Amino acid sequence: MSSLTFARSAFPDGFTFGAATSAYQIEGHAHGGAGPTHWDSFAATPGNVVRAEDGARACDHYHRWESDLDLIRDAGFDSYRFSTSWARVLPEGRGAPNPEGLDFYDRLVDGMLERGIKPFATLYHWELPQPLADLGGWRNRDIADWFADFTTLIMGRIGDRVHAAAPINEPWCVGWLSHFMGLHAPGLRDIRATARAMHHVLLAHGRSIQAMRALGMDNLGAVMNFEYPFPADDSPEAAQAARTYDGYYNRWFLSGVLKKGYPADVLAGLGPHMPTGWQDDFDTIATPVDWLGVNYYTCKRIAPRPDQPWPHLEEVPGPLPKTAMDWEIYPDGLHHFLTWIHREFDSGLPIYVTENGMASYDELQDGAVPDPARIDYLNSHLGAVQRAIADGVPVAGYFIWSLMDNYEWALGYEKRFGLVHVDFDTLERTPKASWHALAKALRA
Protein backbone atom coordinates (compact mmCIF):
# COMPACT_ATOMS: atom_id res chain seq x y z
CA MET A 1 0.00 0.00 0.00
CA SER A 2 1.20 3.50 -0.79
CA SER A 3 1.97 5.57 2.27
CA LEU A 4 2.10 9.20 3.19
CA THR A 5 5.57 10.71 3.30
CA PHE A 6 4.94 12.80 6.42
CA ALA A 7 4.06 12.32 10.06
CA ARG A 8 2.21 14.73 12.32
CA SER A 9 5.56 15.72 13.86
CA ALA A 10 6.60 17.31 10.53
CA PHE A 11 4.09 20.12 11.17
CA PRO A 12 4.07 22.83 13.86
CA ASP A 13 2.65 22.14 17.31
CA GLY A 14 -1.09 22.71 17.29
CA PHE A 15 -1.42 22.27 13.51
CA THR A 16 -4.95 21.01 12.81
CA PHE A 17 -5.69 18.07 10.55
CA GLY A 18 -9.30 17.58 9.56
CA ALA A 19 -11.81 16.28 7.04
CA ALA A 20 -14.60 18.27 5.42
CA THR A 21 -18.12 17.64 4.11
CA SER A 22 -21.26 19.67 3.42
CA ALA A 23 -24.82 19.19 4.59
CA TYR A 24 -26.71 18.70 1.32
CA GLN A 25 -24.02 16.44 -0.09
CA ILE A 26 -24.22 13.86 2.70
CA GLU A 27 -27.19 14.28 5.04
CA GLY A 28 -30.21 13.16 3.01
CA HIS A 29 -32.39 16.21 2.58
CA ALA A 30 -35.64 14.24 2.45
CA HIS A 31 -35.32 13.42 6.14
CA GLY A 32 -36.01 15.38 9.31
CA GLY A 33 -38.37 18.07 8.12
CA ALA A 34 -35.98 20.00 5.86
CA GLY A 35 -37.59 22.42 3.44
CA PRO A 36 -37.17 22.54 -0.35
CA THR A 37 -34.04 24.19 -1.74
CA HIS A 38 -33.10 25.73 -5.05
CA TRP A 39 -30.85 22.69 -5.53
CA ASP A 40 -33.89 20.42 -5.52
CA SER A 41 -35.49 22.60 -8.20
CA PHE A 42 -32.26 22.76 -10.21
CA ALA A 43 -31.83 18.97 -10.11
CA ALA A 44 -35.47 18.41 -11.13
CA THR A 45 -34.90 20.41 -14.33
CA PRO A 46 -33.76 18.23 -17.28
CA GLY A 47 -30.14 18.63 -18.31
CA ASN A 48 -28.83 20.25 -15.13
CA VAL A 49 -27.56 17.26 -13.13
CA VAL A 50 -26.15 13.92 -14.23
CA ARG A 51 -29.06 11.41 -14.26
CA ALA A 52 -31.15 14.14 -12.55
CA GLU A 53 -29.74 12.98 -9.21
CA ASP A 54 -30.38 15.03 -6.08
CA GLY A 55 -29.56 15.04 -2.39
CA ALA A 56 -32.77 13.48 -1.12
CA ARG A 57 -30.92 10.45 0.30
CA ALA A 58 -27.24 11.30 -0.34
CA CYS A 59 -25.15 9.31 2.18
CA ASP A 60 -27.95 9.20 4.78
CA HIS A 61 -25.62 10.92 7.24
CA TYR A 62 -28.77 12.20 8.98
CA HIS A 63 -29.25 8.69 10.38
CA ARG A 64 -25.64 7.44 10.29
CA TRP A 65 -23.85 10.42 11.79
CA GLU A 66 -22.56 8.54 14.83
CA SER A 67 -20.65 5.94 12.85
CA ASP A 68 -19.48 8.66 10.44
CA LEU A 69 -18.02 10.64 13.36
CA ASP A 70 -16.33 7.41 14.50
CA LEU A 71 -14.56 7.32 11.12
CA ILE A 72 -13.23 10.84 11.72
CA ARG A 73 -12.04 9.96 15.22
CA ASP A 74 -10.50 6.66 14.17
CA ALA A 75 -8.51 8.34 11.38
CA GLY A 76 -6.86 10.52 14.01
CA PHE A 77 -8.30 13.80 12.75
CA ASP A 78 -8.39 16.75 15.14
CA SER A 79 -11.31 18.55 13.53
CA TYR A 80 -14.36 18.11 11.35
CA ARG A 81 -15.47 20.86 8.98
CA PHE A 82 -19.21 20.37 8.51
CA SER A 83 -21.95 22.66 7.26
CA THR A 84 -25.47 23.47 8.40
CA SER A 85 -28.41 23.43 6.02
CA TRP A 86 -30.39 26.68 6.10
CA ALA A 87 -33.47 24.86 4.78
CA ARG A 88 -33.17 22.14 7.43
CA VAL A 89 -33.18 24.74 10.21
CA LEU A 90 -35.64 27.17 8.57
CA PRO A 91 -37.76 25.32 5.98
CA GLU A 92 -39.16 28.62 4.67
CA GLY A 93 -35.81 30.40 4.98
CA ARG A 94 -37.44 32.70 7.54
CA GLY A 95 -40.08 32.40 10.21
CA ALA A 96 -40.68 29.25 12.23
CA PRO A 97 -37.65 27.02 12.82
CA ASN A 98 -37.73 23.25 12.41
CA PRO A 99 -37.06 21.74 15.86
CA GLU A 100 -35.80 18.49 14.31
CA GLY A 101 -33.18 20.40 12.34
CA LEU A 102 -31.91 22.31 15.36
CA ASP A 103 -31.85 19.09 17.39
CA PHE A 104 -29.85 17.32 14.66
CA TYR A 105 -27.04 19.88 14.71
CA ASP A 106 -27.13 19.90 18.51
CA ARG A 107 -26.57 16.11 18.56
CA LEU A 108 -23.91 16.34 15.83
CA VAL A 109 -21.83 18.93 17.68
CA ASP A 110 -22.14 17.06 20.97
CA GLY A 111 -21.11 13.88 19.16
CA MET A 112 -17.95 15.55 17.90
CA LEU A 113 -17.04 16.83 21.35
CA GLU A 114 -17.65 13.40 22.89
CA ARG A 115 -15.11 11.99 20.43
CA GLY A 116 -12.53 14.73 20.98
CA ILE A 117 -13.18 16.29 17.57
CA LYS A 118 -13.17 20.09 17.22
CA PRO A 119 -16.27 21.31 15.32
CA PHE A 120 -15.49 23.71 12.43
CA ALA A 121 -18.88 24.96 11.25
CA THR A 122 -19.80 26.47 7.87
CA LEU A 123 -23.23 28.06 7.88
CA TYR A 124 -23.97 27.94 4.14
CA HIS A 125 -22.80 25.47 1.51
CA TRP A 126 -25.11 26.29 -1.41
CA GLU A 127 -28.57 24.86 -0.56
CA LEU A 128 -30.64 28.06 -0.46
CA PRO A 129 -34.23 27.60 0.80
CA GLN A 130 -36.51 27.69 -2.25
CA PRO A 131 -38.88 30.31 -0.77
CA LEU A 132 -35.93 32.73 -0.60
CA ALA A 133 -34.85 31.84 -4.11
CA ASP A 134 -38.42 32.75 -5.15
CA LEU A 135 -37.74 36.23 -3.76
CA GLY A 136 -34.61 36.63 -5.88
CA GLY A 137 -32.16 34.74 -3.70
CA TRP A 138 -28.64 36.15 -3.88
CA ARG A 139 -29.80 38.89 -6.27
CA ASN A 140 -31.91 40.40 -3.49
CA ARG A 141 -30.07 42.63 -1.01
CA ASP A 142 -32.42 41.47 1.75
CA ILE A 143 -30.63 38.12 1.75
CA ALA A 144 -27.92 39.64 3.94
CA ASP A 145 -30.47 40.21 6.71
CA TRP A 146 -32.16 36.84 6.16
CA PHE A 147 -28.79 35.17 6.47
CA ALA A 148 -27.91 37.13 9.62
CA ASP A 149 -31.19 35.97 11.19
CA PHE A 150 -30.41 32.34 10.27
CA THR A 151 -26.92 32.80 11.73
CA THR A 152 -28.35 34.06 15.02
CA LEU A 153 -30.78 31.15 15.20
CA ILE A 154 -28.40 28.27 14.46
CA MET A 155 -25.42 29.69 16.33
CA GLY A 156 -27.67 30.60 19.24
CA ARG A 157 -28.14 26.85 19.48
CA ILE A 158 -24.64 25.44 18.77
CA GLY A 159 -22.29 28.45 18.74
CA ASP A 160 -21.26 27.96 22.37
CA ARG A 161 -19.68 24.62 21.43
CA VAL A 162 -18.17 25.05 17.96
CA HIS A 163 -14.42 25.58 17.82
CA ALA A 164 -14.52 27.81 14.74
CA ALA A 165 -17.10 29.04 12.24
CA ALA A 166 -17.30 30.63 8.80
CA PRO A 167 -20.43 32.01 7.15
CA ILE A 168 -20.26 30.94 3.48
CA ASN A 169 -18.34 28.30 1.56
CA GLU A 170 -16.74 29.55 -1.69
CA PRO A 171 -18.42 32.85 -2.58
CA TRP A 172 -17.19 32.45 -6.18
CA CYS A 173 -19.41 29.39 -6.59
CA VAL A 174 -22.38 31.18 -5.03
CA GLY A 175 -21.89 34.20 -7.29
CA TRP A 176 -20.12 33.39 -10.57
CA LEU A 177 -20.54 29.64 -11.11
CA SER A 178 -24.24 29.80 -10.28
CA HIS A 179 -25.31 33.10 -11.86
CA PHE A 180 -22.87 33.63 -14.76
CA MET A 181 -21.91 30.11 -15.87
CA GLY A 182 -25.22 28.57 -14.83
CA LEU A 183 -23.59 25.33 -13.66
CA HIS A 184 -24.98 25.44 -10.12
CA ALA A 185 -28.37 26.47 -8.77
CA PRO A 186 -30.13 28.72 -9.60
CA GLY A 187 -28.58 28.02 -13.00
CA LEU A 188 -28.57 31.55 -14.39
CA ARG A 189 -26.39 32.98 -17.16
CA ASP A 190 -26.91 36.66 -16.46
CA ILE A 191 -24.18 39.23 -15.83
CA ARG A 192 -26.50 41.54 -13.90
CA ALA A 193 -27.58 38.75 -11.57
CA THR A 194 -23.90 37.83 -11.21
CA ALA A 195 -22.79 41.30 -10.17
CA ARG A 196 -25.50 41.44 -7.53
CA ALA A 197 -24.80 37.95 -6.22
CA MET A 198 -21.03 38.61 -6.10
CA HIS A 199 -21.70 41.63 -3.88
CA HIS A 200 -24.58 40.36 -1.77
CA VAL A 201 -22.73 37.15 -0.86
CA LEU A 202 -20.03 39.29 0.77
CA LEU A 203 -22.57 41.58 2.42
CA ALA A 204 -24.24 38.47 3.87
CA HIS A 205 -20.83 37.20 5.02
CA GLY A 206 -20.21 40.45 6.91
CA ARG A 207 -23.66 40.50 8.49
CA SER A 208 -23.21 36.87 9.59
CA ILE A 209 -19.84 37.65 11.22
CA GLN A 210 -21.51 40.55 13.06
CA ALA A 211 -24.34 38.28 14.22
CA MET A 212 -21.86 35.74 15.60
CA ARG A 213 -19.84 38.46 17.35
CA ALA A 214 -23.09 39.65 18.96
CA LEU A 215 -23.49 36.15 20.40
CA GLY A 216 -20.01 36.39 21.92
CA MET A 217 -18.40 34.01 19.44
CA ASP A 218 -14.81 34.20 18.24
CA ASN A 219 -12.49 32.20 15.96
CA LEU A 220 -14.55 33.29 12.95
CA GLY A 221 -13.23 33.04 9.41
CA ALA A 222 -13.82 33.55 5.69
CA VAL A 223 -13.56 30.56 3.33
CA MET A 224 -12.79 31.24 -0.34
CA ASN A 225 -11.76 29.11 -3.29
CA PHE A 226 -8.77 29.74 -5.55
CA GLU A 227 -7.55 28.52 -8.93
CA TYR A 228 -4.19 29.28 -10.48
CA PRO A 229 -4.71 30.81 -13.96
CA PHE A 230 -2.06 30.16 -16.61
CA PRO A 231 -2.16 32.16 -19.85
CA ALA A 232 -2.83 29.64 -22.63
CA ASP A 233 0.08 31.06 -24.70
CA ASP A 234 2.74 33.77 -24.60
CA SER A 235 0.62 36.53 -26.10
CA PRO A 236 -0.23 39.75 -24.21
CA GLU A 237 -3.90 38.96 -24.86
CA ALA A 238 -3.64 35.62 -23.07
CA ALA A 239 -1.82 37.28 -20.17
CA GLN A 240 -4.64 39.82 -19.89
CA ALA A 241 -7.27 37.09 -20.01
CA ALA A 242 -5.55 35.17 -17.22
CA ARG A 243 -5.32 38.37 -15.18
CA THR A 244 -9.06 38.97 -15.62
CA TYR A 245 -9.82 35.40 -14.54
CA ASP A 246 -7.59 35.88 -11.51
CA GLY A 247 -9.55 39.05 -10.74
CA TYR A 248 -13.04 37.64 -10.53
CA TYR A 249 -11.95 34.26 -9.16
CA ASN A 250 -9.13 35.01 -6.71
CA ARG A 251 -8.97 38.75 -5.95
CA TRP A 252 -12.58 40.00 -5.82
CA PHE A 253 -13.71 38.38 -2.57
CA LEU A 254 -10.45 38.72 -0.64
CA SER A 255 -10.20 42.37 -1.67
CA GLY A 256 -13.70 43.06 -0.44
CA VAL A 257 -13.14 41.47 2.96
CA LEU A 258 -9.55 42.62 3.58
CA LYS A 259 -9.15 45.81 1.50
CA LYS A 260 -12.66 47.31 1.44
CA GLY A 261 -12.77 47.46 -2.33
CA TYR A 262 -13.04 45.48 -5.54
CA PRO A 263 -10.38 45.09 -8.26
CA ALA A 264 -10.68 47.79 -10.93
CA ASP A 265 -10.15 45.29 -13.75
CA VAL A 266 -13.20 43.31 -12.64
CA LEU A 267 -15.35 46.39 -12.08
CA ALA A 268 -14.64 47.22 -15.73
CA GLY A 269 -17.02 44.35 -16.52
CA LEU A 270 -19.30 44.12 -13.50
CA GLY A 271 -19.48 47.81 -12.56
CA PRO A 272 -22.45 48.77 -14.78
CA HIS A 273 -24.49 45.93 -13.26
CA MET A 274 -23.73 46.46 -9.57
CA PRO A 275 -26.57 47.22 -7.15
CA THR A 276 -27.19 50.83 -6.14
CA GLY A 277 -25.07 51.96 -3.20
CA TRP A 278 -22.69 49.01 -3.26
CA GLN A 279 -19.75 51.29 -2.48
CA ASP A 280 -21.24 52.01 0.97
CA ASP A 281 -21.25 48.38 2.16
CA PHE A 282 -17.55 47.74 2.76
CA ASP A 283 -17.54 48.52 6.47
CA THR A 284 -19.96 45.60 6.86
CA ILE A 285 -18.23 43.35 4.31
CA ALA A 286 -14.86 43.94 6.00
CA THR A 287 -16.07 43.15 9.52
CA PRO A 288 -12.85 41.69 10.98
CA VAL A 289 -12.29 37.94 10.86
CA ASP A 290 -9.89 35.80 12.88
CA TRP A 291 -8.63 33.47 10.14
CA LEU A 292 -8.78 32.82 6.41
CA GLY A 293 -9.75 29.56 4.70
CA VAL A 294 -8.26 28.53 1.35
CA ASN A 295 -10.02 25.92 -0.80
CA TYR A 296 -7.68 24.79 -3.57
CA TYR A 297 -7.87 22.02 -6.15
CA THR A 298 -6.39 22.93 -9.53
CA CYS A 299 -5.06 25.36 -12.12
CA LYS A 300 -6.72 26.52 -15.35
CA ARG A 301 -5.45 27.51 -18.81
CA ILE A 302 -7.03 30.75 -19.96
CA ALA A 303 -7.23 31.84 -23.59
CA PRO A 304 -8.45 35.21 -24.92
CA ARG A 305 -11.80 35.44 -26.72
CA PRO A 306 -11.99 39.01 -28.01
CA ASP A 307 -15.00 38.05 -30.15
CA GLN A 308 -17.03 37.35 -26.99
CA PRO A 309 -18.45 39.79 -24.43
CA TRP A 310 -16.53 40.54 -21.22
CA PRO A 311 -14.62 38.77 -19.67
CA HIS A 312 -13.37 37.95 -23.20
CA LEU A 313 -11.87 34.55 -22.27
CA GLU A 314 -12.32 30.80 -22.27
CA GLU A 315 -10.77 27.80 -20.51
CA VAL A 316 -8.72 25.40 -22.65
CA PRO A 317 -7.20 21.98 -21.80
CA GLY A 318 -3.79 21.80 -20.13
CA PRO A 319 -0.95 19.25 -20.22
CA LEU A 320 -0.63 18.11 -16.59
CA PRO A 321 -1.97 14.82 -15.17
CA LYS A 322 -5.66 15.14 -14.33
CA THR A 323 -8.11 13.90 -11.71
CA ALA A 324 -11.46 12.27 -12.46
CA MET A 325 -12.87 15.82 -12.59
CA ASP A 326 -10.51 16.46 -15.52
CA TRP A 327 -8.74 18.99 -13.27
CA GLU A 328 -4.99 19.36 -13.64
CA ILE A 329 -2.90 18.41 -10.60
CA TYR A 330 -0.77 21.44 -9.71
CA PRO A 331 0.38 21.52 -6.05
CA ASP A 332 2.58 24.57 -6.68
CA GLY A 333 -0.64 26.54 -7.00
CA LEU A 334 -1.47 25.85 -3.35
CA HIS A 335 1.96 27.09 -2.29
CA HIS A 336 1.42 30.18 -4.46
CA PHE A 337 -1.89 31.14 -2.89
CA LEU A 338 -0.76 30.57 0.69
CA THR A 339 2.31 32.78 0.19
CA TRP A 340 0.53 35.33 -2.02
CA ILE A 341 -2.34 35.87 0.43
CA HIS A 342 0.07 36.28 3.34
CA ARG A 343 2.26 38.70 1.40
CA GLU A 344 -0.28 40.65 -0.66
CA PHE A 345 -2.93 41.14 2.01
CA ASP A 346 -0.53 41.47 4.94
CA SER A 347 -3.26 40.55 7.40
CA GLY A 348 -1.16 38.40 9.71
CA LEU A 349 -4.17 36.10 10.00
CA PRO A 350 -3.77 32.35 10.39
CA ILE A 351 -4.61 30.53 7.17
CA TYR A 352 -6.29 27.13 7.01
CA VAL A 353 -6.41 24.98 3.91
CA THR A 354 -10.13 24.36 4.36
CA GLU A 355 -10.51 22.10 1.31
CA ASN A 356 -8.03 20.14 -0.81
CA GLY A 357 -8.47 16.76 -2.43
CA MET A 358 -9.17 14.88 -5.63
CA ALA A 359 -11.81 12.78 -7.34
CA SER A 360 -10.55 9.44 -8.61
CA TYR A 361 -12.03 6.28 -10.10
CA ASP A 362 -12.17 4.32 -6.85
CA GLU A 363 -13.60 0.81 -6.84
CA LEU A 364 -14.13 -1.75 -4.12
CA GLN A 365 -11.76 -4.71 -4.64
CA ASP A 366 -11.96 -7.69 -2.26
CA GLY A 367 -13.23 -5.52 0.56
CA ALA A 368 -10.59 -2.79 0.09
CA VAL A 369 -10.35 0.39 -1.96
CA PRO A 370 -6.85 1.14 -3.30
CA ASP A 371 -6.48 4.84 -4.21
CA PRO A 372 -2.73 5.42 -4.73
CA ALA A 373 -3.39 8.53 -6.84
CA ARG A 374 -5.09 10.22 -3.89
CA ILE A 375 -2.20 9.37 -1.58
CA ASP A 376 0.20 10.90 -4.13
CA TYR A 377 -2.05 13.97 -4.35
CA LEU A 378 -2.05 14.39 -0.56
CA ASN A 379 1.72 13.95 -0.39
CA SER A 380 2.37 16.61 -3.01
CA HIS A 381 -0.12 19.13 -1.62
CA LEU A 382 0.92 18.67 2.00
CA GLY A 383 4.46 19.18 0.73
CA ALA A 384 3.30 22.52 -0.70
CA VAL A 385 1.86 23.40 2.72
CA GLN A 386 5.16 22.55 4.40
CA ARG A 387 7.03 24.80 1.95
CA ALA A 388 4.66 27.66 2.70
CA ILE A 389 5.18 27.21 6.44
CA ALA A 390 8.96 27.23 5.87
CA ASP A 391 8.47 30.49 3.97
CA GLY A 392 6.90 32.04 7.05
CA VAL A 393 3.22 31.69 6.24
CA PRO A 394 1.09 31.06 9.38
CA VAL A 395 -0.70 27.97 8.04
CA ALA A 396 -2.74 26.62 10.94
CA GLY A 397 -4.39 23.53 9.51
CA TYR A 398 -5.34 21.33 6.57
CA PHE A 399 -8.75 19.83 5.82
CA ILE A 400 -9.19 17.10 3.22
CA TRP A 401 -12.16 17.13 0.88
CA SER A 402 -13.85 14.89 1.54
CA LEU A 403 -14.50 12.51 4.42
CA MET A 404 -16.60 10.28 2.19
CA ASP A 405 -17.86 9.92 -1.36
CA ASN A 406 -20.98 12.03 -1.69
CA TYR A 407 -23.36 13.97 -3.93
CA GLU A 408 -21.09 16.01 -6.16
CA TRP A 409 -23.70 18.61 -7.13
CA ALA A 410 -24.33 18.81 -10.90
CA LEU A 411 -22.09 15.76 -11.38
CA GLY A 412 -24.32 13.51 -9.27
CA TYR A 413 -22.88 10.51 -7.49
CA GLU A 414 -20.15 9.44 -9.90
CA LYS A 415 -17.25 11.72 -8.81
CA ARG A 416 -15.61 10.17 -5.75
CA PHE A 417 -13.63 12.58 -3.56
CA GLY A 418 -13.87 10.58 -0.34
CA LEU A 419 -11.32 9.05 1.98
CA VAL A 420 -14.15 6.60 2.66
CA HIS A 421 -15.89 4.72 -0.16
CA VAL A 422 -19.69 4.81 -0.13
CA ASP A 423 -21.76 2.21 -1.94
CA PHE A 424 -24.69 4.38 -3.04
CA ASP A 425 -27.01 1.36 -3.25
CA THR A 426 -26.35 -0.11 0.21
CA LEU A 427 -24.74 3.03 1.74
CA GLU A 428 -22.02 0.82 3.21
CA ARG A 429 -18.86 2.74 4.15
CA THR A 430 -15.41 1.29 3.38
CA PRO A 431 -12.29 3.29 4.38
CA LYS A 432 -9.96 3.61 1.39
CA ALA A 433 -6.20 3.09 1.42
CA SER A 434 -5.80 6.88 1.80
CA TRP A 435 -7.87 6.81 5.03
CA HIS A 436 -5.64 4.04 6.41
CA ALA A 437 -2.49 5.90 5.33
CA LEU A 438 -3.69 9.06 7.05
CA ALA A 439 -4.57 7.18 10.23
CA LYS A 440 -1.02 5.80 10.30
CA ALA A 441 0.61 9.17 9.58
CA LEU A 442 -1.48 11.13 12.08
CA ARG A 443 -0.78 8.67 14.88
CA ALA A 444 2.97 8.48 14.13
RAPEJO-V367675 format. One record per run of one state. SS is the DSSP state (hx for helix, st for strand, lp for the rest). FROM is the first residue (numbers start at 1). TO is the last residue. Records with the same first field share a line. If there is no record, write none. Layout:
# RAPEJO-V367675
SS = FROM-TO / FROM-TO
This chain:
# RAPEJO-V367675
lp = 1-7 / 11-15 / 21-22 / 27-36 / 44-49 / 53-60 / 75-78 / 84-85 / 90-98 / 115-117 / 125-128 / 134-136 / 140-142 / 159-163 / 170-170 / 180-190 / 215-219 / 232-235 / 260-263 / 274-277 / 286-290 / 305-312 / 317-321 / 323-327 / 329-330 / 346-349 / 356-359 / 361-364 / 366-367 / 369-371 / 391-394 / 402-403 / 405-408 / 412-415 / 417-419 / 423-428 / 432-432 / 444-444
hx = 8-10 / 23-26 / 38-43 / 50-52 / 61-74 / 86-89 / 99-114 / 130-133 / 137-139 / 143-158 / 171-179 / 191-214 / 236-259 / 264-273 / 278-285 / 331-345 / 372-390 / 409-411 / 433-443
st = 16-20 / 37-37 / 79-83 / 118-124 / 129-129 / 164-169 / 220-231 / 291-304 / 313-316 / 322-322 / 328-328 / 350-355 / 360-360 / 365-365 / 368-368 / 395-401 / 404-404 / 416-416 / 420-422 / 429-431
